[in-house]
Amino acid sequence: LQELINSIGKVKTKEELSSCLAELSDVDELISNNLSKVVSLIKSFKEVAVHQKVESKQIINIKTFTRDIVASLQSYYSDYTVDFHIEGEQGLELSLYSDSYYEILSKLIMNSLQHAFDRQNNYNIWLKFEQKERLLHLQYSDDGHGVESKNLNCVFDPFYTTARKDGSVGLGLHIIHNIVTYKLKGSIEAGLRPEGGLLLDIKLPLSTAF
């Protein structure tokens, strides 16, 4: 950059000046893009830290709350053609950490929008839940572009992303994994739908997480 600035003082023709200014514009764009990535990265790290806070539990109807979460994200998926299918017992009410539940579902939906969907085709998202003895079993799946089977073991790794060129830093699923496994003492596994798309299987112990 300093060399480019020095070269501006040595220009002798209009063409040389135009060339230098064009290079400066490219440098400015590069710096701006890198700063945006840094800001996004810092924001993600802050999110990781925030999820260490102490939460209080609330008694919530799971199906109603799930619908409310989907509705709250409408501004993000309004440009997409996506149908949501929420399946589970209508009357199931549990004492849960509502903030954590919101973060898990909202980040899963945003992950589908950012990595699995485009704006030209129709897509589906399935949110299934059921109580099995002392476990809440959540199954999230979509019929988007999916992940290559060889990369399934990497999806929860920090900084793993298939959309780095679009500014993604690869911490979304990592944050979800931390909430599920460390905070709520549950488990989360990634798989592929036979028809295509990603499937995430989440199991949360009611005695610990809810």
C-alpha positions in Angstrom: 0.0 0.0 0.0 2.8 2.4 0.9 4.5 1.7 -2.5 1.2 2.5 -4.3 0.9 5.8 -2.4 4.5 6.7 -3.3 3.9 5.9 -6.9 1.0 8.4 -7.1 3.5 11.2 -6.4 5.5 10.1 -9.5 2.7 9.9 -12.0 3.2 12.0 -15.2 0.1 11.2 -17.3 -3.6 11.0 -16.8 -3.5 7.3 -17.7 -0.9 6.6 -15.0 -3.1 8.5 -12.4 -6.2 6.5 -13.4 -4.3 3.2 -13.1 -3.0 4.2 -9.6 -6.5 5.2 -8.5 -7.9 1.9 -9.8 -5.4 0.0 -7.8 -6.2 2.0 -4.7 -9.9 1.2 -5.2 -9.0 -2.5 -5.3 -6.9 -2.2 -2.1 -9.7 -0.4 -0.4 -12.2 -3.1 -1.3 -9.8 -5.8 0.0 -9.3 -4.0 3.3 -13.1 -3.5 3.7 -13.8 -7.2 3.0 -11.1 -8.3 5.5 -12.5 -5.9 8.2 -16.0 -7.3 7.7 -14.6 -10.8 8.2 -12.8 -9.7 11.4 -16.0 -8.0 12.7 -18.0 -11.2 12.0 -15.4 -13.4 13.7 -15.3 -11.2 16.8 -19.1 -11.3 16.9 -19.1 -15.1 16.8 -16.5 -15.3 19.6 -18.7 -13.0 21.7 -21.6 -15.4 21.0 -19.6 -18.3 22.3 -18.8 -16.3 25.5 -22.4 -15.2 26.0 -23.7 -18.8 26.0 -21.7 -19.4 29.2 -24.1 -17.2 31.1 -26.5 -18.6 33.7 -30.1 -19.1 32.4 -33.3 -19.6 34.3 -35.8 -22.3 33.1 -39.3 -21.6 31.9 -42.2 -23.9 31.4 -42.9 -23.7 27.6 -45.2 -25.5 25.1 -42.5 -26.9 22.7 -44.6 -26.9 19.6 -45.9 -23.3 20.1 -42.5 -22.0 21.0 -40.9 -23.7 18.0 -43.5 -22.0 15.7 -42.8 -18.7 17.4 -39.1 -19.1 16.7 -39.7 -19.9 13.0 -42.0 -16.8 12.8 -39.4 -14.6 14.4 -36.9 -15.4 11.6 -39.3 -14.6 8.8 -37.4 -11.5 7.7 -34.3 -13.8 7.0 -36.1 -16.3 4.8 -38.6 -14.0 3.1 -36.5 -14.1 -0.1 -36.5 -17.9 -0.1 -39.2 -20.4 -1.0 -39.1 -22.6 2.0 -41.8 -24.6 3.8 -41.5 -25.5 7.5 -42.9 -28.8 8.9 -43.1 -28.8 12.7 -44.0 -32.3 14.0 -44.6 -33.2 17.6 -47.1 -33.5 20.4 -49.2 -30.4 20.6 -49.6 -30.5 24.4 -46.0 -31.2 25.3 -44.8 -28.7 27.9 -41.4 -28.8 29.5 -39.3 -26.7 31.8 -36.4 -25.6 29.6 -33.7 -23.0 29.0 -35.7 -21.0 26.4 -32.7 -18.9 25.3 -30.7 -22.0 24.5 -33.5 -23.7 22.7 -34.0 -20.5 20.6 -30.3 -20.3 19.8 -30.2 -24.0 18.7 -33.2 -23.7 16.3 -32.5 -20.3 15.0 -28.9 -21.1 14.1 -29.9 -24.4 12.5 -32.4 -22.5 10.3 -29.8 -19.8 9.4 -27.3 -22.5 8.6 -29.7 -24.0 6.1 -30.4 -20.6 4.5 -26.7 -19.7 4.2 -25.2 -23.0 3.2 -27.9 -25.3 1.8 -30.5 -23.1 0.0 -30.5 -20.8 -3.0 -33.3 -18.3 -4.0 -34.2 -20.1 -7.2 -35.6 -23.4 -5.9 -38.2 -24.6 -3.4 -37.0 -26.2 -0.1 -38.3 -27.8 3.1 -37.2 -27.8 6.7 -38.5 -30.4 9.1 -38.5 -29.9 12.9 -39.5 -33.0 14.8 -39.6 -33.4 18.5 -40.7 -36.0 21.0 -40.2 -36.9 24.6 -38.6 -40.3 25.2 -38.5 -41.2 28.9 -36.0 -38.7 30.3 -34.9 -37.4 26.9 -36.1 -34.7 24.5 -35.4 -35.9 21.0 -35.1 -33.2 18.4 -34.6 -34.0 14.7 -33.7 -31.2 12.3 -33.4 -31.8 8.6 -33.6 -30.0 5.3 -33.6 -30.9 1.6 -30.9 -28.4 0.6 -27.6 -29.0 -1.1 -26.3 -31.0 1.9 -22.8 -31.9 2.9 -20.4 -34.5 1.3 -20.4 -37.6 3.4 -16.6 -37.4 3.9 -17.1 -34.0 5.6 -19.8 -35.0 8.1 -17.2 -35.4 10.8 -16.0 -31.8 10.3 -19.3 -29.9 10.4 -19.0 -29.1 14.1 -15.4 -28.1 14.0 -14.6 -24.4 14.6 -14.0 -22.5 11.3 -15.2 -25.3 9.1 -17.4 -23.7 6.4 -18.4 -24.3 2.7 -19.2 -20.6 2.3 -16.0 -18.8 3.3 -16.1 -16.8 0.0 -19.4 -15.4 1.2 -18.0 -14.2 4.5 -18.9 -17.2 6.6 -16.4 -17.9 9.5 -17.7 -21.4 10.2 -18.8 -21.1 13.9 -22.5 -21.6 13.6 -22.7 -25.3 14.1 -19.7 -25.2 16.4 -21.7 -22.9 18.8 -24.7 -25.2 18.5 -22.5 -28.2 19.4 -21.2 -26.4 22.4 -24.6 -25.5 23.7 -26.0 -29.0 23.2 -23.0 -31.0 24.6 -21.4 -28.7 27.2 -24.2 -26.6 28.5 -27.2 -28.9 28.1 -25.2 -32.2 28.6 -26.8 -33.7 25.5 -25.6 -35.1 22.2 -25.8 -34.0 18.5 -25.0 -36.1 15.4 -24.9 -35.1 11.8 -26.1 -37.3 9.0 -27.6 -37.2 5.5 -31.2 -37.6 4.4 -31.6 -40.5 1.9 -33.5 -38.1 -0.4 -30.7 -35.5 -0.1 -30.0 -32.8 2.5 -28.6 -32.6 6.0 -30.1 -34.3 9.1 -29.2 -33.4 12.7 -30.2 -35.6 15.6 -30.2 -33.9 19.0 -30.9 -35.7 22.3 -31.2 -33.6 25.5 -31.5 -35.2 29.0 -34.5 -33.6 30.7 -32.9 -34.0 34.2 -29.9 -31.8 33.1 -31.0 -29.6 30.2 -34.7 -29.1 31.1 
